[in-house]
Amino acid sequence: MGPQTEPNAYDDDGGCDARYTRTACLWGRRPDRISDVLGDALSLPGAPAEVGPPSTPAGADAPAVLDVGCGEGRNAVRLAQRGARVLAMDMSEAALENGARAWGDAGGIEWRRGDARTAGLEPASFDGVLACSVLHWLEDEEQVADVIARLQAATRPGGVNALLMFNRGHAYLPPAGEMRMPVLLPHDWYLARYAGWTVLSATDADSTHTHKGHEEPHTHAVTRLVALKGADA
């Protein structure tokens, strides 16, 4: 594999608004399955069959979940649908506007514009943290490590982190007009960040798919990592 292309500099939207303004709902309404893996790890009620916002907001004693880089909220809505109180955070205003149009007033979710690198996250304030397809869009390895450490610090003992990101197993083939190149790190690099946690599941698998703006089938190597924070982590 050849050397990875350096990512372009960030701007206030993380380089994502150009994508989110091309379509009303870039990633669609169906959640990624890692949201249900996190829900199961948190012992949330079973996932309902329909895809849609919760009919009843979660109570104050429901598990608190952070969906960082939430995009248009498909995973945040799923977790709220299963009974979590969700903070859905993204630095793209266009993504949050798309989400508001897609879901309306989805109970159990606080939508917030914020940057995972700098957002004020209270220590040990979340039972679950989800970072789905966001870490590889940071600027470099140092930033990825720093954000993971911030998410870990915001997780309560006994809480769970669920991460999904592209890894170095495949070169990234950008679609026409792509604004950025991802940071591709080895699968084992991510596992090493969770030394001292209990890894509930960790997979490194190829994923071939299409999506709006990149209709040609393309393959990524994808790390999915779910880990439980112990009392001493």
JOKANOR-V867087 format. One record per pair of residues at least 4 apart in sequence whose C-alpha atoms are under 7 Angstrom apart, sorted by the first residue. I is the first residue (numbers start at 1). J is the second residue. Records with the same first field share a line. If there is no record, write none. Layout:
I = J + J
//
This chain:
1 = 171
5 = 181
6 = 181
7 = 139 + 180 + 181 + 182
8 = 180 + 181
10 = 14 + 15
11 = 15
13 = 17 + 91 + 92
14 = 91 + 92
15 = 179 + 180
16 = 20 + 92
17 = 21 + 92 + 94
18 = 22
20 = 26 + 94 + 95
21 = 94
24 = 98
25 = 72 + 98
26 = 212
29 = 74
30 = 51 + 74
31 = 35 + 74 + 75 + 78
32 = 75
33 = 37
34 = 38
35 = 39 + 75 + 78 + 79
36 = 40
37 = 41
38 = 42 + 162
39 = 43 + 44 + 79
40 = 44
44 = 82 + 83
45 = 82 + 83
46 = 82
47 = 82
53 = 77 + 81 + 103 + 106
54 = 80 + 81 + 106 + 107
56 = 107
57 = 107 + 108
58 = 62 + 83 + 84 + 85 + 108
62 = 83 + 84 + 85
63 = 84 + 85 + 127
64 = 84 + 85 + 86 + 126 + 127 + 128
65 = 84 + 85 + 86 + 87 + 126 + 127 + 128 + 129
66 = 86 + 87 + 88 + 126 + 128 + 129 + 130
67 = 76 + 86 + 87 + 88 + 89 + 129 + 130 + 131
68 = 88 + 89 + 90 + 116 + 130 + 131
69 = 89 + 90 + 131 + 134
70 = 76 + 88 + 89 + 90
71 = 90 + 95 + 96
72 = 95 + 96 + 98 + 99
73 = 77 + 88 + 99
74 = 78
75 = 79
76 = 80 + 86 + 88
77 = 81
78 = 82
79 = 83 + 84
80 = 84 + 85 + 86 + 108 + 109
85 = 108 + 109
86 = 108 + 109 + 110
87 = 109 + 110 + 111
88 = 109 + 110 + 111 + 112
89 = 111 + 112 + 113 + 114
90 = 112 + 113 + 114 + 115
91 = 113 + 114 + 115
92 = 96 + 113
93 = 97 + 113
94 = 98
95 = 99
96 = 100
97 = 101
98 = 102
99 = 103
100 = 104
114 = 119
115 = 119
116 = 147
117 = 147
121 = 154
122 = 154
123 = 153 + 154 + 155
124 = 153 + 154 + 155 + 156
125 = 154 + 155 + 156
126 = 154 + 155 + 156
127 = 155 + 156 + 159 + 160
128 = 155 + 159 + 160 + 161
129 = 160 + 161 + 162
130 = 161 + 162 + 163
131 = 162 + 163 + 164
132 = 163 + 164 + 165
133 = 164 + 165
134 = 165
135 = 144 + 165
136 = 165 + 166 + 182 + 183 + 184
137 = 182 + 183
138 = 143 + 144 + 183
139 = 143 + 183
140 = 144 + 183
141 = 145 + 183
142 = 146
143 = 147
144 = 148
145 = 149
146 = 150
147 = 151
148 = 152
149 = 153
150 = 154
151 = 155
155 = 159
157 = 229 + 230 + 231
158 = 228 + 229 + 230 + 231
159 = 228 + 229
160 = 226 + 227 + 228 + 229
161 = 226 + 227 + 228
162 = 225 + 226 + 227
163 = 224 + 225 + 226
164 = 222 + 223 + 224 + 225
165 = 222 + 223 + 224
166 = 184 + 220 + 221 + 222 + 223
167 = 184 + 185 + 186 + 187 + 221 + 222 + 223
168 = 184 + 185 + 186 + 221
169 = 221
170 = 220 + 221
174 = 178
175 = 214
185 = 189
187 = 191 + 204 + 223
188 = 192
189 = 193
191 = 195
196 = 233
197 = 227 + 228 + 229 + 230 + 233
198 = 227 + 228 + 229
199 = 226 + 227 + 228
200 = 226 + 227 + 228
201 = 225 + 226
202 = 224 + 225 + 226
203 = 223 + 224 + 225
204 = 221 + 222 + 223 + 224
205 = 221 + 222 + 223
206 = 219 + 220 + 221 + 222
207 = 219 + 220 + 221 + 222
208 = 217 + 218 + 219 + 220
209 = 217 + 218 + 219
210 = 214 + 215 + 216 + 217 + 218
211 = 215
229 = 233
//
